[in-house]
Amino acid sequence: MSNKPRFATRLKEAIGAANPNYSSPDLKTLEARFSSLKGQLGNLVAALSDHYESMVRMNKTRAQVAKAIGDISAESPIYVYAGAPAGTDGSDETTVSYASVHNVLASRHEMYTERYLKFVVQYAAEWEKVVVTKITASLKKAEKLRVDLDHYQSKLDNMQHSSRNAVDRGKAVDPNQQERIRRNADKLQNARNEYESFVSALCVLLEEVTGSCWKDLQPLLTKIIQFEHTINADEARFLQNINHALDALEDVARNHGLDVNVAEGPGMSKCRAFDEPAAGGREESNGEFPTSMMSVDDDA
C-alpha cells in the first residue's frame, strides 16, 4: 500500500488539523526520560575522553620535563640525582634520579592510560552507542506503528460514515463497500495489536534503561575507582625514591657552600645584580621557600 495516506495523516497532525487517535502517555514520559539520559551519556563520554587525553598530555610532558632536567644537569655534581638513569654514571644500584623515576612512571602511565581508554572510555562509548541506537530506532518504529494505526482508524471511520450516509439517503448497502469495511476493520485490529504489543515491550525496555541506568554505571564506576587506586598507589611507590635524591641534593649543596633554602641560585642572583645600581635601602627578600610549598597540610 502507498505511504501517501500515512503522509497525509502525519501532515494533518503537524498542522493541527487532526490529533493522534492513539498515543501512549507512558511512552511519552519514558521518551522524555530517555532524552535526558541520552544527553547525560553524551556528556559522560566527552568528559572521560577529555580526561584520557589530559592523561596522555600529562604523561608526555612528564617525560619532557625529566629530559630537560637531565640535559641541563649533565656533567654536573647533581647529574646523578637529577638526570642519570638508575645505576649509571657513577651511581650505585640503589640511587635513583628525578629523571629515572619519572621515565619509569611515564612508561607505566602509558600502559595505564591505554587500559583506561580500553576499559573505561570505550565501555562508556559502547554503553551510549548500544542504548541510543536501539532506543532511537525503536521509538521511530513505535511512531510508524502509531501512524499506521491512526491511518486505519481514520480510513475505517470515513468508510463507515459514508455507508451510513448512503443508508440515510435510502440507498441499498453496497456489498463491496461492506467487504472493504470488514477488511479494513481487520487491518485496524491487527495494527492495534502490533502497536500495543510493541509499545508495551518498549516501555519495559525504556524503564530498565532509564530507571535502572545506575546498574550500567556500576561496572564503569568500579573500573574508574580501581584504575585511580592502582595508578595512585603505583605512583606513590615510585615517588618515594625521590626522597633519597632530595637528601642527596641537599648534601651536594652543602658540600659546595650553597644554602639549601634559597629561593633562587647564585647565577640568577648575580644576573639580577650585574651592572645595576645599589638597592639603596630597598627591602630584600630573605630568599627562602615559603613553607606552603613543602606541604599542603600547612595551610589547613
N, C-alpha and C positions, 0 to 999 in steps of 0.2 A: 504493500500500500504506500502511496505517496506520502512524504513528510509534510506536504503543503498544509493539510488541515491542522497538524500539530504546530506548524509555524504560526498559523492563524491564532491558535489557542494561546501561544506564548505572546504574540503581538497584542492581543486583546488584554492579557494580564498586564503587560508592560505599560499600556496607555490607560489602564484603569477601566477599560470597558467591560472587563469580566474579572471575577475573583476566583481563585482556585477552589474547586469543589472539595478537593482532598488535600489536606495539609496537616502533617503531624506536629503538634505542639512540642512533643518530647524531642523530635528530631531537630526542630529549630533551636531549642535550648541547648542540646548537646552539640549542635553545629557551632554555636557561639562559643561554647567552652573549648571546642577543638581549635577554633580560630585563635583563641588566646594562647593555648598550648603551642600551636604552630609558631607563633611569634616568639614564645619563650625558648623553644628548641633552637630556633634560628640564632637567638642571642647567645645561647649556651655554646653552640658550635663555634660561633665567631669568637667568643671570649677564650675558649680553650685553644683555638687555632692561634690567636694572638699571643696567648701565654706560651705556647710551644715556640713560636717564632722568637719571642723575647728570650727564652732559654737558649735557643741556638745562638742568638746575637751575644748574650752574656758569656756563653762558653767561648765564643770566638774572641771576644775582647779580653777575656781572662788569659788566654794563651798569648795574645798580642802584648798585654802588659808584662807578662813574665818574660817574653823575649826581649822587650825593650829594656827592662831592668838588667837582664843578663848582658845585653850588648854594652850598656854604659858601664857596668861593673867589671867588665873583662880586664884582666891583668891588674886588678886592684886587690888590696888586702881583704876586701869584703866579697870578692867573687865567689869564694867557696860557699858563702852563706846567702848570696844574692842570686847568682845565675848559673852556678855549676850543676851539672847532672849529679845525682846521688852517687857517692863512691868514686868520683873522678876529680882530677885537678887538685890532688893533694888532700882531698877529704877522705875520711875513713867511711866504712860502710854504714855507720850509724848517723853520720852527718848528712843532713838534707838542706837544700837551699830553698828560698822562696820560689824560684823558677821550677825546681824539680817537683815540688809539691803541687804547684798549680798545673804543671804539664800533665802529671798523673791524673789530677782532678779533671782537667779538660778532656782527657781520653775517656775517663769513666763517665763523665757527664754526657759526652756524645752518645755513649751506649744507652744511658738512662733516657735522654731526650727522644731517641728513636723508639724506645719502649713506650714512652708517654704518647708519642704520635700513634703507635700501633694499638695500644690497649685503652687509651683514654680518648684522644681526639677522634680516631676512626670509629670507636664504639658510638660516641655521641652523633657523629655524622650518619652512621648507619641507622641509628635509632630514628633520627629525623627523617631520613630517606624512606625507610620502611613505613613509618606511620603516616607521613604526609602523602606519600604516593598512593598508598592503599586507600586511605580515608577520602582523599580528594577524588579519586576515581569512583569510589562507592557513592559519594554524595552526588556526583554527576549522574550516575546510573539511577539513583533514587529520584532525582529530579526528572529524568527522562520517563521513568515509570509513572510518575505523578502526572506529567503532561499527557501521556498516553491514556491514563485513566480518565482525566478530565475531558479529553477528546471523545472517548467513547460515551461518557456520560452526557456530554453536550449533544452528540450526534443522536443518541437514543431519545433524549428529551425532545429534540426537534422533530424526529420521525413520529413519535407518539403524539406530539402536538398537532402535526399535520394530519395524522389519521383521525384524531378526534374532531378536527375542523371539518373533515370530509363527512364524517358521520353526522355532525351537527347540521350540515347542509343537505342531509338526506341522501347522500351518495352511498353506494354499496362499498363494503370493505374490500380493498384490493388484496387478494390472496398473496400476490408477490410482495406487496408492502408489509403484510403481516409476517412473511417469511424473513424479510430483511430486518424487521424489528426483532424477531426471535434470534437471528444470528448475531445481531449487534448486542443484544442483551447477554448472550453467551460470552461474547468478546469482553463485554464490560465486566462480567463476573470473573473471568479469567484474569483480566488486568487488575481487578481489585485484589484478588487473592495473591497475585505475584507481588503487587506493591506492598501490601500489608505484611507479607512474609519477609520480604527483603528489608523493609524499613524496621521491622521488629528485630531482626538479626543485626542490622546496622546499629541500632540504638544500644543493643547489648555490647557490641564492639566499642562504640564510642564511649560508653560508660566505663569500660575497662581501660581504654586508652587514656581518658582524661581524669576520671575519678581515682584511678589507681596508678597514675603515672609515676608515683614515688617508687613503685615496685621496679620500674625500668631504670629509675635514677639510682636505686640502691647499689646495684653492682658497679655502676660508674663511680659513685662516691667512694665505695670500698677501694677501687683501684687507685683513685686520686690520693686517698689517705695513705694507702700502702706505699705509693710512689714517694710522697713527701716524707714519710717517716724514713724510708730506706735511703733516699738521697741525702737527707739532712744528717742522719747518723753516719753515713759513709763520709760525708764532707767533714764532719766534726772529728772523726777518727784520724783523717789525714792532716787536718789543720793543726792538730795537737803538736805535730812535729815542728811546726813553725816556731813554737815557743823556744825550742833549742837554738834555732837560728837567731831569735831575738836576743837571747842571753849572750850568744857568741858575738853579735854585733855590738853590744854594749862593752864587751871586753876589748874588742878591736878599737872602739872609740877611745876608751881609757888609755890603751897602750899607745895611742897616737896623740894623746893630750887633748882630746875633744870632750866637750860637755855633752853628755848623753841626753840632756833635757832641752837643748837649744831648739828653737823653732825653725832655724834655717842654718845651712852650712856656711863655712867661712868664705867660700867662693862667692856666694850670693851677697854676704855682708860686705866684702871688700869691693864688689862691683857697685853696690849702693853708695859706698863712701868715696869711690875713686873720683878725683877731680871735682869734688863737691865741697862747698864752704862748711865750716864747723856748724854743728847743730845749733849753737847759740842758745843753750838753755832749753832746747826742745825736749819734751818728755820722751824718754826711750822706753820701749817695751822690755820686760825682763827676759824675753826670748824663750819662755818656757811654754810647753804644750799645755793647754787647759786640760784639767783632769777629765772633763766630759768626753774628750776624745778617746780616753783609755777605757771607759766603761759607761755604758748607758745607765747602769744602776745608780750612778752618782746623781742623776737628775731626778730620781724617784723621790 
